[in-house]
Amino acid sequence: MERLAPSRGFGKHSSTAKRQRWQGLRRQWELLGLFEITQQHEFYNLTRMIKEGLSTSIQTTTEHTPANQLSEEDFISKVTQIHQGFAVETFAGPVFAKLRGSLGVTEQEYQQSLCSDKCYLQFISNSKSKADFFLTNDKRFFLKTQNGREIRFFLDNLKIYMEHMRTYPHSLLVKLLGVHGIKIPYRQKKYFIVMQSVFYPDDRISARYDIKGCEVSRWTNPVPEECQIIVVLKDLNFEGQYITLGQQRSWLLRQAEIDTDFLRSLNVLDYSLLLAHQPLQQDERHHALSFASLIKRTKRSVNPSTSPSHRIPSVPGTVSEDSDTFISSERDGEGLERGQAGDGFHGETLAQHQAGSETGGLQDFRVQNRRLLLNLKNAQHIIDGPDQRYFIGIIDIFTVYTFKKRLEHWWKRLRHPGQTFSTVSPQAYCTRLCQWLEDHTK
């Protein structure tokens, strides 16, 4: 019996219709900013593979608890796990497992969030980055694609990053929880990182900002208040407003100085300070002042698993929420105002300071610029002021000041005379962002 050849016209029509339907969906999604990656989405198969690969990778970590002391091999380890139709690489798995544990993220909840049956969410940002952004369905963890150069840079400096997190467990730097690669036959290899979302939980967040401390291309058209579209605003949108922290202002300024100086030492620029806020409810204000809450928050703030020293007379560097003075050590009775012991460097370079932190003991603890953390899962990135809850973190820490960036700096100077722009030297970038915080906090 003669077989009928398939109709080419029908196939072409079907393909065109599918493409038009997809383009229509994409136009809708671009308006929303955040949407589910269902089976019709172009990234559905990729995210399905990522979930499967991460599930196996995390299960391996769960079965092999990292040692108390990380070895050199842990920092350079790469494990490749083969799946049907793809392979997933896990870089420095024991190191990131250790970091997750220090942040109170169990392997079980990490796996449950990243590998659940629920769809990932795609975030279409107004950033110039070519990266793809995915959120777990519970919005707790972010996945972002990175190029190979950025991944190599981070892995080369992973030990320094971990040391910074150990020395400053309350750091504003984004908490990077995993680095992976995915290889699919006949496609370019993709790298991606997993990080803790700064904006978690986001249920009541009223505004989000991406701050670089400059003017050029730093305005985003806001949406009407009643609109559900998620838009991340920028520096110029924030003008005329303040981050009102009261007694915790000096802690934030000092920690931003420490973190940006660390990035300067790595020759990094073009990072962003993410900022969001929501009104504090009455019960949240009262709960923060309760004795039971104070005990829980003190324990969280001095978690021994993150501390280089276990001798803890109190919580140095923290700020009292019902007093105008800093909480200080009962043992030495010194205040920890700016310029005193709790603020850290005393004019040292970053390298000198980090070398000094190896000595251990109370001196270690007093330079960590700690504060009382809220009893929340994302406590490192959440600070309560008198009336608002703020979500604050520093992201995008992989851009190095290369010769290409220097040329871009000179070109922008010619194109934008008298205006500030993002591509400046790491020292200038660091100083300018800290100055922005100084000018916009009270």
C-alpha positions in Angstrom: 0.0 0.0 0.0 1.3 3.4 -0.9 2.0 5.7 2.0 0.9 9.2 1.8 3.6 11.8 2.4 2.9 14.2 5.2 1.5 17.5 4.1 4.3 20.1 4.3 1.7 22.9 4.3 0.0 21.5 7.3 3.3 21.2 9.2 4.3 24.7 8.3 0.9 26.1 9.4 1.1 24.2 12.7 4.6 25.5 13.4 3.6 29.1 12.5 0.5 28.9 14.7 2.5 27.5 17.6 5.1 30.3 17.2 2.4 33.0 17.1 0.8 31.5 20.2 4.1 31.5 22.0 4.9 35.1 21.0 1.4 36.1 22.2 2.1 34.4 25.6 5.5 36.0 25.8 4.1 39.5 25.2 1.7 38.8 28.1 4.5 37.5 30.3 6.7 40.5 29.6 4.0 42.7 31.0 3.8 40.6 34.2 7.5 40.3 34.9 7.1 37.0 36.7 5.3 33.9 35.5 5.3 30.1 35.7 7.4 28.0 33.3 4.7 25.6 32.2 5.0 23.0 29.4 4.4 25.6 26.7 7.3 27.7 27.8 10.7 27.7 25.9 12.6 27.0 29.1 10.4 24.2 30.4 12.7 21.3 29.3 15.8 23.1 30.6 14.3 23.7 34.0 13.0 20.1 34.1 16.5 18.9 33.6 18.0 21.4 36.1 15.5 20.1 38.7 16.4 16.5 38.1 20.1 17.2 38.1 19.9 19.3 41.3 17.9 16.6 43.0 20.6 14.0 42.4 23.4 16.4 43.3 21.8 17.5 46.6 21.0 13.9 47.5 24.7 13.0 47.1 25.5 15.9 49.5 22.9 14.7 52.0 24.4 11.2 52.0 28.0 12.6 52.5 28.0 15.2 55.3 30.8 17.7 54.7 33.7 17.5 57.1 34.2 20.2 59.8 37.3 21.4 58.0 37.2 22.0 54.3 40.1 20.7 52.3 41.9 22.1 49.2 40.2 19.3 47.2 36.8 20.5 48.3 37.3 23.9 46.7 38.4 22.5 43.3 36.1 19.4 43.2 33.8 18.9 40.2 31.3 16.0 40.1 29.6 15.1 36.9 26.3 13.1 37.1 24.9 11.6 33.9 21.2 11.6 33.2 19.1 10.6 30.3 19.8 13.2 27.6 22.0 15.5 29.7 24.7 15.8 32.3 24.9 18.1 35.3 28.2 19.3 36.9 28.4 20.3 40.5 31.4 22.5 41.5 32.8 22.7 45.0 29.8 20.8 46.4 31.1 20.3 49.9 32.0 24.0 50.2 28.5 25.2 49.3 26.9 22.5 51.5 28.9 23.9 54.4 27.8 27.4 53.6 24.1 26.4 53.4 24.4 24.7 56.8 25.9 27.8 58.3 22.9 29.8 57.1 20.5 27.4 58.6 19.4 26.0 55.3 19.0 22.2 55.6 19.7 19.9 52.6 16.1 18.6 52.8 14.5 22.0 52.6 17.0 23.1 49.9 16.1 20.0 47.8 12.4 20.4 48.4 12.4 24.0 47.3 14.6 23.5 44.2 13.2 20.2 43.1 9.5 20.2 43.9 6.9 19.3 41.3 5.8 22.9 41.1 7.0 25.0 38.1 9.9 27.4 38.4 9.1 31.0 37.8 10.9 33.1 35.2 11.7 36.7 36.1 12.0 39.0 33.1 14.0 42.0 34.4 14.6 45.4 32.9 18.4 44.8 33.3 20.8 44.8 30.3 22.1 41.4 31.4 21.7 38.6 28.9 21.4 36.1 31.8 18.2 34.1 32.4 16.6 34.4 35.8 14.6 31.6 37.4 12.9 31.5 40.8 11.8 28.5 42.8 8.0 28.3 43.1 8.2 29.4 46.7 10.4 32.3 45.7 13.1 31.4 48.2 16.0 30.7 45.8 17.1 32.4 42.6 18.8 30.6 39.7 20.8 32.7 37.3 22.8 31.7 34.2 26.4 32.9 34.0 29.1 32.7 31.4 32.1 30.5 31.8 34.5 33.4 32.5 32.3 34.7 35.4 32.1 31.1 36.9 35.8 30.7 36.7 36.4 34.0 38.4 34.1 33.1 41.2 35.5 29.6 41.7 39.0 31.0 41.7 38.0 33.4 44.5 35.6 31.0 46.4 38.0 30.5 49.3 38.2 34.3 49.8 34.4 34.6 49.6 33.9 31.9 52.2 36.5 33.5 54.5 34.6 36.8 54.2 31.3 35.1 55.0 33.0 33.4 58.0 34.4 36.6 59.3 31.2 38.6 58.6 28.3 36.2 58.9 25.9 39.1 58.7 27.4 40.3 55.4 25.1 42.0 52.9 26.7 40.1 50.0 24.4 37.7 48.2 24.5 34.2 49.6 25.7 32.0 46.7 24.6 28.4 47.5 25.6 26.4 44.5 27.5 26.5 41.2 26.5 24.1 38.4 26.9 23.4 34.7 24.5 21.5 32.4 25.5 19.8 29.2 22.9 18.9 26.6 24.0 17.2 23.4 24.4 19.6 20.4 23.9 22.6 22.6 26.2 25.1 24.2 27.0 24.2 27.8 25.2 26.4 30.3 26.5 27.4 33.8 24.2 28.6 36.5 24.4 29.7 40.1 21.9 29.2 42.9 21.5 32.0 45.4 19.3 33.0 48.3 16.7 35.5 47.1 17.2 38.9 48.8 13.4 39.6 48.5 12.1 36.7 50.5 9.4 36.5 51.7 7.9 39.0 49.2 4.2 38.7 50.1 3.9 42.3 51.3 6.8 44.1 49.6 5.5 47.4 48.3 8.5 48.6 46.2 11.8 47.1 44.9 14.9 49.0 43.8 18.2 48.2 42.1 20.7 50.8 43.2 24.1 51.5 41.7 24.7 55.0 43.0 24.7 56.7 39.6 22.5 58.6 37.2 22.8 57.4 33.6 20.1 54.8 32.6 19.0 54.7 36.3 15.3 55.4 35.8 12.4 52.9 35.3 8.9 53.9 34.5 6.8 53.0 37.6 3.5 51.2 37.3 0.2 52.3 38.9 -0.1 51.3 42.5 -3.1 49.0 41.9 -1.2 47.1 39.2 0.2 43.6 40.0 3.2 43.9 37.7 6.5 43.4 39.4 8.9 46.2 38.4 12.3 46.8 39.9 12.9 50.6 40.1 16.3 52.3 40.1 18.3 55.1 41.7 16.5 58.1 40.2 13.1 56.6 41.3 14.3 56.5 44.9 15.3 60.2 45.0 13.5 62.1 47.8 13.1 59.0 49.9 15.2 57.5 52.8 16.0 54.2 54.4 14.9 55.0 57.9 16.6 52.7 60.3 17.2 54.8 63.4 19.7 53.1 65.7 20.7 50.4 63.1 21.8 53.0 60.5 25.5 52.9 61.6 25.5 49.1 61.4 24.3 49.2 57.8 26.7 51.9 56.7 29.6 50.0 58.3 28.7 46.6 56.8 28.2 48.2 53.3 31.7 49.7 53.7 33.2 46.3 54.7 31.5 44.4 51.8 32.2 46.9 49.1 35.8 47.2 50.2 36.0 43.4 49.9 34.7 43.6 46.3 37.2 46.4 45.6 40.0 44.1 46.7 38.8 41.7 44.0 38.8 44.4 41.4 35.0 44.1 41.0 32.5 46.8 39.9 29.0 47.2 38.6 27.3 45.3 41.4 23.9 46.4 42.7 22.4 47.1 46.1 19.0 45.5 46.0 16.5 47.3 48.2 12.8 46.6 49.0 10.5 47.7 51.8 7.2 46.9 53.3 5.3 48.5 56.3 5.7 46.9 59.6 2.5 45.6 61.2 1.7 46.4 64.8 2.2 42.9 66.0 5.6 42.7 64.3 6.8 45.8 66.3 5.6 44.4 69.6 7.0 40.9 68.9 10.4 42.4 68.2 10.6 43.9 71.6 9.5 40.8 73.6 12.0 39.0 75.8 11.3 35.6 74.1 12.1 37.2 70.7 15.2 38.8 72.1 16.5 35.4 73.3 15.8 33.7 69.9 17.3 36.6 67.9 20.5 36.6 70.1 20.9 32.9 69.5 20.5 33.3 65.8 22.9 36.3 65.7 25.7 34.3 67.4 25.2 30.9 65.8 28.4 29.1 66.7 28.5 27.2 63.4 29.2 30.5 61.6 31.6 31.9 64.2 35.4 31.7 64.3 35.2 32.0 68.1 32.8 30.3 70.6 33.6 32.6 73.6 30.6 34.9 73.4 30.0 37.4 76.3 27.2 39.1 74.4 26.4 40.2 70.9 29.0 42.8 69.9 28.1 45.2 67.1 24.4 44.8 67.6 22.0 47.7 68.1 19.4 47.8 70.9 15.9 48.3 69.6 14.6 49.9 72.7 17.5 52.1 73.6 19.6 54.8 72.0 22.9 53.0 72.8 24.6 50.1 71.2 24.6 46.7 73.0 28.2 46.2 74.1 30.2 43.5 75.8 29.6 43.2 79.5 33.1 42.0 79.9 34.9 45.0 78.6 32.1 47.6 78.9 33.2 49.5 75.8 30.7 51.2 73.5 30.7 50.1 69.9 30.0 53.4 68.2 31.4 54.2 64.8 35.2 54.4 65.0 35.4 52.2 68.1 36.2 48.5 68.4 33.0 47.1 67.0 33.4 48.9 63.7 36.4 46.9 62.6 39.3 48.0 60.5 40.8 51.0 62.3 42.4 52.0 59.0 43.8 48.6 58.2 43.8 47.3 54.7 41.4 44.4 54.0 44.3 41.9 53.8 45.7 43.1 57.1 42.3 42.9 58.8 41.6 39.4 57.5 45.0 38.2 58.5 44.4 39.6 62.0 41.0 37.7 62.2 42.9 34.4 62.4 44.0 35.1 65.9 40.6 34.0 67.3 39.0 35.0 70.6 37.0 38.0 71.6 38.9 40.4 69.3 37.7 38.3 66.4 34.1 38.6 67.5 34.2 42.4 68.0 35.2 43.2 64.4 32.4 41.3 62.9 29.9 44.2 62.9 27.1 42.0 64.1 23.5 43.0 64.9 20.5 41.3 66.3 19.0 39.2 63.5 15.3 38.8 63.2 13.9 35.3 63.7 13.2 34.8 60.0 14.6 32.5 57.3 16.2 35.3 55.4 17.4 37.2 58.4 20.8 38.3 57.0 19.0 40.4 54.4 16.2 41.9 56.5 16.5 44.9 58.7 13.6 46.5 60.6 13.4 50.2 61.1 10.8 52.0 63.3 8.1 51.8 60.6 9.3 49.8 57.7 10.9 46.4 57.1 13.8 46.6 54.6 15.2 43.9 52.4 18.9 44.7 51.5 21.6 42.8 49.7 24.5 43.2 47.3 24.2 41.1 44.0 26.0 40.7 40.7 29.5 40.4 42.1 31.3 38.9 39.1 32.1 41.9 36.8 35.9 42.5 36.8 37.5 45.9 35.8 39.2 44.6 32.7 40.9 46.6 29.9 37.5 46.4 28.0 35.8 48.0 31.0 38.4 50.8 31.1 37.7 51.6 27.5 34.0 51.6 28.2 34.7 54.1 31.1 36.4 56.5 28.8 33.7 56.2 26.1 31.0 56.9 28.6 32.9 59.9 29.9 32.8 61.4 26.4 29.1 60.4 25.9 27.8 61.5 29.3 29.9 64.6 30.4 29.0 65.8 33.9 26.9 62.7 34.7 27.6 59.7 36.8 27.5 56.2 35.2 28.1 52.6 36.3 31.5 51.9 34.6 34.1 53.4 36.9 37.1 52.0 38.8 36.3 49.6 41.6 37.6 52.1 44.2 35.4 54.9 42.8 32.4 52.5 42.6 32.9 51.3 46.2 33.2 54.9 47.5 30.2 56.1 45.5 27.8 53.4 46.6 28.7 53.9 50.2 28.1 57.6 49.8 24.7 56.9 48.3 23.8 55.0 51.4 25.1 57.7 53.6 23.0 60.3 51.8 19.8 58.1 51.7 19.7 56.7 55.2 18.6 58.2 58.5 
